[in-house]
Amino acid sequence: MTTGNIDSDTASPERARIFLSYSRTDLEHARPVINLLENAGFDVWWDGLLEGGEHYLPTTEAALEGADCVVVLWSKTSVDSNWVRDEAQSGRERGCLVPLSLDGTMAPLGFRQIQLLDVSAWKGKPSAPIADKIIGAVTAQVAGNGQKQTTSASQPISTSPALSRRTAIIGGLGLTGGLAVLGAWQFGLFGAATDQNDVSMAVLRFANLTGEESQAWFSDGLSNELRTVLARNPRLRVSAPTSSAAIGEEDDFAIGRALGVRNILRGSVQRVAETVRISAELVRIDDGLVQWAESYDRSFDDVLAVQTEIAETVGFALVTQVTSEEEARRSLEQQADIGGTENIAAYESYLRGHAFYELSSGEESDRAALAQFDDAIAADPNYALAHAMRATMLAGIANATSDAAEINSLYDRSITAAQKAIELEPNLGRGHLALGFALSNGKLDRKSAYEHYKSAQQLSAGDADTQRSVATFYAYGDQQELATELIDEVLELDPLNARAFRSAGFIALFSRDYPKTIARMARALELNPKLASAQYAVGNAHYMQESFPAALAAFQAEPVPIFSQVGAAITHRKLDDNDAAQASFAEMLEQYGDAALYQQAQVQAQWGNIQESLTLLSRAFEAKDPGVLFAPNDPLLDPVRGSAEFDSLLLPFTS
């Protein structure tokens, strides 16, 4: 269905004429807009003004062509209406279109270059801030249509090629994509940002419109890469990928509000053979105003240029809110691609590998990811990021495999791959993180690992996952205060990530803050009830507070057998059930044998068998059992702590 504009027979010549286009099924939601505009002094034409016997089409066409401004109400229904699209097209061609979204629906393709106001949360009150935005946008277009204002909030954004716009942004020669945004700021429609905290954003998962779920790796990968690039900008606070995807089916604005960000970048991807269509828009949360939008129909070979353009345009648009254009351009230099590739085949393999990495379902998915990163390196041997992710997967497989003979080889290969990544790109934080992890977990060489973790922390300040790993590394040593500070920042960037809260729980455990351990792990389990090792930490905290029944319940709820068995063995002994304690210990020995040397030492320490515990620890250190990473701060080893033999074991290990 449609709507219209002012009735030329009855309109006062002094009143601006507004044509309202909508779907008749949305009439209830359209009425508050009509009332708002009429009360503001505009002469509004809509199809409800048609009188019986009046010729519908000629009257509507006359009203549309005579309008000073066309207000279109997009919704799930109206985007499929040919009438509404035709009327919106008329307004766009004449440069007087103001689009509103009644229910959060994006404008259809062809209309996303124009700023969109989301009014889905508006209750119709004229005193609401969004009402002022609507009046301001319409006023701007009326003024522009009358040659009183040359720049309006709804001015179409140029669709010049990606590389052309990138040159314009970097060189400051003329922001074709950003002029409409800057013009709207000057006209006061967006409101003024006052501090750096306003420059917060989340990059939501791009919708996969390809039609096949198996192709989601590409749309997910593109949004992840955009997030990574934008997170390198020092003037942006970008929510981490886990939190950005954690809310599932909630609407985009609910996600933004839950993450505590001011802006969201959302979009869609459709790939057909070697052609790709990418649509993206930057939306402000508080009033739903679309600050930038663009659609691209390109060859798949051009996807890297499109990705770069989107990241640069969005970064510039946001940073300019709180600083000068010159400073904004400088910030773009810091978000430039690091360790990437220009080879599209290598990039495609990398995205496939990253999808398997995110799946994280065990050794099988890790090996599938490794194969894809190997393919990326074969296509581009100088792809530093692919080498870094290859190192990450090799270390992950080493952690998961039960083949003791393969572990050392996997860690050696991981170290070699990480060193190659750093050789190709010394400023690649992911490369330093991979090398630090392999040295620490695979070789127990904490001193050598330290410099790489420190580099990763400095080079990837906006990457929550990297900072989480660094914080955990610090917690294993004697930097508890720094670890706590870092993990608090991670939780701010990634507030819906169960793994982040799990790391925070272990950091609290190593700091002997047992109530905080329980609280952090409770949140982790709320986000992911099946999360491994979280119940183990809860059991530890209760155990150290001598709440043994609560400890046993937590240990028995732990899904990882070795952790559950350790907890049951020590807690049953405290509850004077020696048979159950011995049974749990025997079960662990039968299932894990020498792969559980460290866990055996924990049990023996708590049973009071000090020398047996020290002997097992010595064997664990000699075998480079990753479990010994806990040793410097593990509360379960307190009975042996302070002995000369224990101190000698820790001496070469601590930083």
MARMI-648628 format. One record per residue (C-alpha): residue number from 1; z negated, x negated, y negated. Coordinates in steps of 0.001 Angstrom, whole numbers, plus 500000, padded with zeros to 6 digits. Last residue first. Layout:
N
k; c3; c1; c2
NUM; Z; X; Y
...
***
This chain:
655
k; c3; c1; c2
655; 464024; 440311; 515000
654; 462333; 440886; 518360
653; 463973; 439853; 521652
652; 463248; 436126; 521835
651; 459487; 436749; 521443
650; 459226; 440026; 523375
649; 458794; 438505; 526824
648; 456386; 435895; 525482
647; 454298; 438633; 523890
646; 454047; 440426; 527247
645; 452861; 437262; 529008
644; 450323; 436466; 526286
643; 448797; 439936; 526537
642; 448756; 441982; 523332
641; 450438; 445034; 524805
640; 449855; 445525; 528517
639; 447876; 448801; 528226
638; 450033; 449856; 525232
637; 453165; 450047; 527372
636; 453332; 453860; 527314
635; 453230; 453785; 523500
634; 456664; 452067; 523433
633; 457029; 450073; 520227
632; 458230; 446584; 521257
631; 459320; 447808; 524710
630; 461791; 450556; 523795
629; 464780; 448185; 523902
628; 463500; 447299; 527361
627; 465316; 450331; 528731
626; 468616; 448542; 528228
625; 467893; 446556; 531450
624; 469011; 443014; 530723
623; 468331; 441997; 534339
622; 465965; 439265; 533145
621; 464250; 441675; 530765
620; 463778; 444195; 533591
619; 462488; 441512; 535983
618; 459890; 440426; 533422
617; 458960; 444057; 532841
616; 458422; 444573; 536586
615; 456099; 441560; 536732
614; 454224; 442757; 533644
613; 453691; 446202; 535171
612; 452427; 444723; 538444
611; 450031; 442549; 536453
610; 448654; 445492; 534491
609; 448162; 448025; 537300
608; 446239; 450458; 535084
607; 448140; 453568; 536147
606; 449605; 453753; 532659
605; 450956; 450208; 532958
604; 452298; 450935; 536451
603; 454172; 453967; 535186
602; 455772; 452116; 532271
601; 456712; 449176; 534511
600; 458485; 451534; 536928
599; 460419; 452931; 533978
598; 461557; 449427; 533019
597; 462666; 448605; 536562
596; 464606; 451855; 536885
595; 468029; 450531; 537937
594; 466050; 448613; 540574
593; 465716; 451771; 542686
592; 467139; 454864; 540998
591; 466869; 457828; 543381
590; 464437; 456457; 545964
589; 462245; 454728; 543399
588; 462153; 457837; 541184
587; 461190; 460074; 544118
586; 458439; 457620; 545102
585; 456998; 457809; 541580
584; 457052; 461609; 541606
583; 455383; 461702; 545040
582; 452735; 459193; 543965
581; 451774; 461368; 540985
580; 451758; 464535; 543087
579; 449405; 462889; 545600
578; 447215; 461505; 542814
577; 446500; 464906; 541255
576; 443608; 463844; 539030
575; 445122; 465423; 535861
574; 445610; 461954; 534370
573; 447422; 460930; 537589
572; 449619; 464046; 537341
571; 450490; 462917; 533820
570; 451657; 459410; 534746
569; 453917; 460358; 537671
568; 455175; 463563; 536027
567; 456280; 461733; 532898
566; 458085; 458996; 534814
565; 459785; 461584; 537052
564; 460968; 463711; 534134
563; 462448; 460684; 532409
562; 464278; 459606; 535586
561; 465443; 463141; 536321
560; 467130; 463882; 532963
559; 466725; 467648; 532321
558; 463175; 467421; 530808
557; 461336; 470733; 531360
556; 458920; 469099; 533841
555; 458056; 466460; 531240
554; 457346; 469155; 528631
553; 455068; 471124; 530955
552; 453286; 467921; 531987
551; 452607; 466988; 528360
550; 451234; 470446; 527560
549; 448861; 470149; 530540
548; 447936; 466589; 529448
547; 446994; 467140; 525828
546; 445566; 463616; 525637
545; 447157; 462961; 522214
544; 449236; 460200; 523825
543; 450307; 462688; 526497
542; 451299; 465324; 523945
541; 453538; 462821; 522147
540; 454988; 461477; 525387
539; 455766; 465001; 526627
538; 457579; 465760; 523382
537; 459566; 462525; 523799
536; 460535; 463511; 527353
535; 461423; 467005; 526147
534; 464000; 465407; 523828
533; 465407; 463135; 526567
532; 468637; 465157; 527087
531; 469458; 468139; 524887
530; 469717; 471339; 526909
529; 468109; 473591; 524279
528; 470531; 472375; 521581
527; 469769; 473449; 518000
526; 466298; 474720; 518857
525; 465855; 471661; 521051
524; 466475; 469350; 518092
523; 464128; 471420; 515914
522; 461371; 471153; 518502
521; 462128; 467446; 518796
520; 461423; 466905; 515122
519; 458205; 468947; 515235
518; 456899; 467212; 518375
517; 457567; 463749; 516972
516; 456013; 464767; 513652
515; 452787; 465701; 515465
514; 452917; 462354; 517327
513; 453302; 459955; 514410
512; 452956; 456779; 516478
511; 455759; 455052; 514500
510; 457731; 454677; 517750
509; 457268; 458410; 518298
508; 458444; 459206; 514753
507; 461598; 457173; 515358
506; 461997; 459006; 518654
505; 461827; 462359; 516906
504; 464248; 461312; 514161
503; 466725; 460295; 516856
502; 466324; 463726; 518436
501; 466748; 465357; 515031
500; 470050; 463512; 514576
499; 471117; 464441; 518105
498; 470520; 468128; 517380
497; 472834; 468022; 514371
496; 472410; 470978; 512014
495; 471019; 469133; 509002
494; 473642; 466353; 508988
493; 473716; 464871; 505489
492; 470063; 465656; 504731
491; 469043; 464760; 508272
490; 470797; 461411; 507863
489; 468897; 460703; 504653
488; 465611; 461332; 506478
487; 466852; 459032; 509246
486; 467321; 456223; 506751
485; 463850; 456474; 505226
484; 462208; 456637; 508644
483; 464115; 453574; 509864
482; 463179; 451675; 506712
481; 459499; 452452; 507266
480; 459692; 451587; 510948
479; 461216; 448165; 510423
478; 459422; 446279; 513226
477; 462007; 446613; 515953
476; 463288; 449572; 517992
475; 463011; 451674; 514835
474; 465554; 449458; 513068
473; 468076; 450150; 515829
472; 467408; 453890; 515602
471; 468023; 453832; 511837
470; 471301; 451971; 512358
469; 472504; 454528; 514900
468; 471635; 457408; 512571
467; 473340; 455630; 509663
466; 476534; 455378; 511688
465; 476446; 459074; 512591
464; 475661; 460086; 509021
463; 478642; 458235; 507525
462; 478181; 458142; 503742
461; 476703; 454628; 503583
460; 479326; 453221; 505925
459; 479807; 449657; 504639
458; 476140; 448975; 503853
457; 474682; 450377; 507070
456; 477468; 448860; 509172
455; 476794; 445453; 507608
454; 473084; 445735; 508455
453; 473931; 446762; 512004
452; 476201; 443732; 512204
451; 473573; 441320; 510905
450; 470969; 442690; 513344
449; 473088; 442365; 516471
448; 472817; 438581; 516501
447; 469011; 438754; 516347
446; 468810; 441628; 518810
445; 470623; 439828; 521598
444; 469617; 442204; 524399
443; 473057; 441437; 525870
442; 474443; 444902; 526552
441; 472221; 447062; 524388
440; 471833; 444775; 521368
439; 475082; 442820; 521504
438; 477139; 445877; 522441
437; 475475; 448016; 519761
436; 475919; 445422; 517022
435; 479582; 444982; 517909
434; 480243; 448725; 517813
433; 478406; 449104; 514499
432; 480304; 446193; 512957
431; 483620; 447746; 513964
430; 482624; 451202; 512702
429; 481702; 449679; 509342
428; 485191; 448277; 508833
427; 484923; 445821; 505945
426; 486037; 442751; 507951
425; 489312; 444493; 508944
424; 491545; 442703; 511481
423; 488857; 440193; 512485
422; 486288; 442995; 512488
421; 488379; 445040; 514925
420; 489000; 441980; 517108
419; 485251; 441277; 517251
418; 484685; 444867; 518334
417; 487249; 444535; 521135
416; 485737; 441266; 522382
415; 482202; 442702; 522320
414; 483321; 445756; 524267
413; 485097; 443577; 526831
412; 481895; 441622; 527417
411; 479928; 444897; 527623
410; 482300; 446250; 530259
409; 482173; 443036; 532277
408; 478369; 443033; 532232
407; 478266; 446640; 533462
406; 480852; 446385; 536237
405; 478600; 444738; 538857
404; 475860; 447316; 538237
403; 478196; 450195; 539135
402; 476126; 453261; 538169
401; 478180; 453772; 535022
400; 476870; 455606; 531976
399; 475737; 452809; 529661
398; 478729; 450634; 530543
397; 481022; 453602; 529916
396; 479534; 453999; 526446
395; 479937; 450272; 525755
394; 483617; 450451; 526705
393; 483990; 453599; 524593
392; 482576; 451982; 521444
391; 484707; 448865; 521855
390; 487828; 451010; 522143
389; 486638; 452862; 519032
388; 486516; 449576; 517127
387; 489936; 448506; 518430
386; 491377; 451877; 517339
385; 489840; 451388; 513888
384; 491474; 447975; 513572
383; 495018; 449181; 514265
382; 496709; 445751; 514253
381; 498124; 446090; 517802
380; 499979; 449265; 516724
379; 501650; 451239; 519541
378; 499747; 449361; 522256
377; 496577; 449738; 520179
376; 497015; 453513; 520069
375; 497678; 453604; 523824
374; 494441; 451668; 524443
373; 492650; 454194; 522225
372; 494062; 456961; 524422
371; 492944; 455284; 527649
370; 489458; 454719; 526220
369; 489139; 458419; 525387
368; 489954; 459359; 528997
367; 487372; 456812; 530166
366; 484731; 458358; 527913
365; 485691; 461861; 529106
364; 485114; 460808; 532730
363; 481909; 458883; 531968
362; 480178; 461904; 530550
361; 480863; 465078; 528583
360; 481136; 463413; 525184
359; 483700; 465943; 523901
358; 483668; 464087; 520573
357; 484996; 460960; 522308
356; 487677; 463009; 524084
355; 488821; 464380; 520711
354; 488675; 460855; 519252
353; 491081; 459653; 521893
352; 493570; 462388; 521071
351; 493284; 461518; 517383
350; 493865; 457834; 518158
349; 496901; 458634; 520296
348; 498418; 460570; 517376
347; 497631; 457745; 514964
346; 499309; 455180; 517185
345; 502417; 457359; 517428
344; 502375; 457857; 513643
343; 502309; 454137; 512887
342; 500998; 453658; 509354
341; 497614; 452586; 510648
340; 493967; 452520; 509652
339; 491381; 449758; 509257
338; 490175; 451042; 505923
337; 492036; 453822; 504087
336; 491050; 454124; 500433
335; 487734; 455799; 499618
334; 486676; 452875; 497434
333; 489880; 452993; 495398
332; 489332; 456700; 494879
331; 486011; 455924; 493169
330; 487859; 453861; 490585
329; 490084; 456847; 489804
328; 486997; 459013; 489267
327; 485520; 456395; 486956
326; 488680; 456489; 484813
325; 488718; 460294; 484867
324; 485190; 460289; 483500
323; 482175; 461512; 485418
322; 480472; 464565; 486848
321; 483236; 467112; 487377
320; 485844; 464364; 487658
319; 484291; 463452; 490999
318; 485307; 466781; 492502
317; 488958; 466932; 491434
316; 489498; 463220; 492148
315; 488150; 463400; 495665
314; 490100; 466567; 496415
313; 493375; 465094; 495170
312; 492814; 461775; 496922
311; 491841; 463309; 500261
310; 494717; 465804; 500208
309; 497250; 463150; 499268
308; 496125; 460751; 501965
307; 496347; 463418; 504647
306; 499814; 464394; 503436
305; 500963; 460757; 503576
304; 499596; 460436; 507110
303; 501354; 463643; 508164
302; 504779; 462401; 507080
301; 506014; 461485; 510584
300; 505149; 465021; 511692
299; 507958; 466184; 509433
298; 506652; 468239; 506597
297; 505820; 471749; 505413
296; 502889; 471361; 503039
295; 500605; 473960; 501492
294; 498299; 473366; 498530
293; 495069; 474610; 497040
292; 492685; 473389; 494365
291; 489587; 474742; 492657
290; 489460; 478003; 494587
289; 486563; 479923; 493069
288; 484232; 481404; 495653
287; 481426; 481951; 493136
286; 478569; 479768; 494373
285; 480492; 478011; 497134
284; 483332; 476314; 495250
283; 486539; 476202; 497234
282; 488945; 473322; 497913
281; 492040; 474535; 499710
280; 494228; 473234; 502489
279; 497440; 474240; 504234
278; 499243; 471971; 506676
277; 502554; 472876; 508307
276; 503841; 470360; 510847
275; 507326; 469741; 512191
274; 508004; 467453; 515153
273; 507664; 470166; 517816
272; 505906; 473048; 516079
271; 502579; 472125; 514555
270; 500412; 474523; 512617
269; 497352; 473302; 510752
268; 494856; 475286; 508734
267; 492524; 474757; 505819
266; 489043; 474313; 504505
265; 487396; 472020; 501989
264; 483993; 473358; 500992
263; 482041; 472917; 497781
262; 478482; 473104; 496452
261; 476677; 471915; 499573
260; 473321; 473018; 501001
259; 474524; 472885; 504596
258; 473456; 476471; 505250
257; 475145; 477540; 502003
256; 478411; 475893; 502987
255; 478316; 477407; 506461
254; 477578; 480849; 505036
253; 480539; 480372; 502699
252; 482866; 479606; 505587
251; 481945; 482684; 507573
250; 479780; 482259; 510663
249; 481710; 481934; 513936
248; 480463; 478516; 514939
247; 477574; 477243; 512839
246; 477789; 473696; 514192
245; 481174; 472602; 512888
244; 480112; 471157; 509520
243; 476806; 470073; 511039
242; 478512; 467856; 513590
241; 481089; 466564; 511127
240; 478582; 465174; 508594
239; 478170; 466684; 505165
238; 479907; 464800; 502398
237; 477969; 463599; 499365
236; 480610; 462323; 496950
235; 480368; 459718; 494192
234; 480424; 456722; 496549
233; 483750; 457830; 498110
232; 483610; 456618; 501715
231; 482652; 460132; 502842
230; 486030; 461383; 501570
229; 487876; 459179; 504071
228; 485705; 460192; 507004
227; 485912; 463888; 506143
226; 489696; 463732; 505886
225; 489780; 462008; 509271
224; 487587; 464686; 510820
223; 489764; 467460; 509342
222; 492876; 465854; 510821
221; 491231; 465327; 514184
220; 490151; 468945; 514466
219; 493695; 470132; 513671
218; 495188; 467627; 516129
217; 492681; 468016; 518950
216; 493118; 471794; 518711
215; 496470; 471464; 520492
214; 495060; 472457; 523904
213; 493913; 475710; 522317
212; 497575; 476686; 521992
211; 498912; 478959; 519255
210; 499696; 476230; 516758
209; 497488; 477919; 514187
208; 494538; 475580; 514723
207; 492135; 476279; 511895
206; 490856; 473200; 510084
205; 487248; 472451; 510906
204; 485242; 472477; 507709
203; 484985; 469553; 505321
202; 481634; 469949; 503612
201; 480916; 469112; 500014
200; 478471; 467771; 497489
199; 479435; 466707; 493986
198; 476816; 468856; 492252
197; 474188; 466282; 493251
196; 475871; 463881; 490833
195; 474596; 465780; 487862
194; 475585; 468282; 485231
193; 478522; 470231; 486524
192; 479986; 472526; 483900
191; 481165; 476031; 484705
190; 484389; 476783; 486537
189; 485937; 479207; 484075
188; 485126; 477231; 480914
187; 488641; 476970; 479480
186; 488470; 473197; 479732
185; 487452; 473491; 483380
184; 490396; 475820; 483986
183; 492764; 473306; 482447
182; 491385; 470572; 484655
181; 492050; 472669; 487741
180; 495530; 473621; 486618
179; 496254; 469995; 485823
178; 495027; 468761; 489205
177; 498143; 469009; 491332
176; 500394; 467542; 488668
175; 497821; 464922; 487777
174; 499792; 462982; 485174
173; 500169; 459215; 484887
172; 496654; 458363; 486028
171; 498024; 455608; 488230
170; 496053; 456591; 491271
169; 496562; 460297; 490771
168; 500221; 460166; 489794
167; 501076; 457774; 492602
166; 499369; 460033; 495083
165; 501272; 462983; 493646
164; 504593; 461286; 494245
163; 503586; 460219; 497723
162; 502721; 463763; 498695
161; 505927; 465391; 497495
160; 505765; 467734; 494478
159; 504288; 471173; 495062
158; 503007; 471621; 491528
157; 499986; 473827; 491110
156; 500546; 477313; 489785
155; 498632; 478231; 486632
154; 495811; 480582; 487542
153; 493078; 479167; 485377
152; 495336; 479062; 482353
151; 496914; 476379; 480194
150; 499179; 477229; 477258
149; 496900; 479740; 475542
148; 498043; 482089; 472766
147; 501580; 482370; 474154
146; 500967; 486061; 474934
145; 501177; 485440; 478674
144; 498714; 482617; 478262
143; 496225; 484816; 476442
142; 496535; 487504; 479095
141; 496131; 484835; 481755
140; 492996; 483391; 480186
139; 491486; 486827; 479637
138; 492081; 487684; 483309
137; 490329; 484497; 484459
136; 487427; 484988; 482049
135; 486920; 488615; 483039
134; 486830; 487653; 486719
133; 484528; 484711; 486081
132; 482159; 486873; 484020
131; 481963; 489293; 486934
130; 481188; 486356; 489238
129; 478095; 485583; 487171
128; 476639; 489072; 487872
127; 475899; 491266; 484838
126; 478788; 493648; 485579
125; 477159; 494557; 488922
124; 479808; 495381; 491521
123; 477894; 494051; 494524
122; 479744; 490727; 494574
121; 479481; 488782; 497850
120; 483172; 489189; 498714
119; 484295; 488253; 495192
118; 486139; 485036; 496132
117; 488137; 483913; 493090
116; 491420; 482192; 493940
115; 493204; 479480; 491937
114; 496940; 479465; 492601
113; 498646; 477041; 494989
112; 497589; 479276; 497856
111; 500166; 481962; 497052
110; 503113; 480880; 499221
109; 501136; 481118; 502414
108; 498858; 484120; 502342
107; 495722; 484117; 500181
106; 492623; 483196; 502132
105; 490366; 486039; 503239
104; 486812; 485824; 501922
103; 486362; 489610; 501951
102; 487609; 490899; 498598
101; 489544; 487782; 497608
100; 490764; 487798; 494003
99; 494139; 486579; 492704
98; 494939; 486417; 488956
97; 498723; 486287; 488392
96; 500299; 485902; 484948
95; 502823; 483087; 485460
94; 505859; 485394; 485487
93; 506883; 484227; 488966
92; 503290; 484562; 490184
91; 502915; 488096; 488885
90; 506150; 489206; 490509
89; 505174; 487520; 493783
88; 501839; 489341; 493706
87; 503709; 492645; 493445
86; 505979; 491702; 496364
85; 503022; 490545; 498449
84; 501107; 493741; 497741
83; 504054; 495904; 498778
82; 504758; 493799; 501884
81; 501202; 494417; 503050
80; 499922; 491960; 505672
79; 497779; 490022; 503192
78; 496464; 493417; 502027
77; 494624; 494227; 505242
76; 492544; 491092; 505793
75; 491924; 491112; 502046
74; 493636; 489913; 498859
73; 493096; 491903; 495659
72; 495910; 491106; 493212
71; 495420; 491163; 489436
70; 498718; 491069; 487549
69; 498428; 490229; 483832
68; 500264; 491244; 480680
67; 501856; 494088; 482594
66; 505178; 495586; 481572
65; 507055; 494539; 484713
64; 504367; 495959; 486988
63; 504028; 499252; 485113
62; 507777; 499777; 485113
61; 507988; 498967; 488804
60; 505150; 501373; 489608
59; 506743; 504204; 487649
58; 510149; 503607; 489236
57; 508656; 503511; 492775
56; 506299; 506491; 492626
55; 508402; 509175; 490967
54; 505799; 511489; 489464
53; 505534; 514916; 491088
52; 501737; 514785; 491181
51; 500268; 512229; 488837
50; 500063; 508502; 489458
49; 496818; 507074; 488056
48; 495504; 506282; 491544
47; 498345; 503780; 491831
46; 496634; 501303; 489534
45; 497121; 500601; 485843
44; 494268; 499005; 483917
43; 494077; 498979; 480103
42; 491610; 496200; 479391
41; 488561; 496742; 477176
40; 485871; 495032; 479272
39; 484783; 498437; 480564
38; 488281; 498874; 481988
37; 488179; 495492; 483693
36; 484777; 496079; 485284
35; 485640; 499624; 486359
34; 488846; 498489; 488080
33; 487050; 495626; 489822
32; 484248; 497953; 490971
31; 486930; 500401; 492255
30; 488775; 497856; 494411
29; 486084; 497671; 497081
28; 486248; 501423; 497774
27; 490051; 501321; 497504
26; 490420; 498661; 500197
25; 492356; 500917; 502609
24; 494825; 501545; 499753
23; 495778; 497857; 499819
22; 495666; 496190; 496422
21; 497651; 495365; 493296
20; 496089; 496033; 489902
19; 498422; 495806; 486880
18; 496601; 494939; 483666
17; 497801; 495823; 480164
16; 496076; 494215; 477206
15; 494866; 496782; 474655
14; 496193; 496856; 471131
13; 499263; 498887; 472015
12; 496991; 501645; 473311
11; 498170; 502799; 476662
10; 499151; 506436; 477223
9; 502914; 506413; 477658
8; 503031; 502796; 478876
7; 500807; 503620; 481827
6; 499167; 500296; 482471
5; 499540; 498435; 485696
4; 499996; 499011; 489361
3; 498907; 499411; 492858
2; 500189; 498950; 496354
1; 500000; 500000; 500000
***
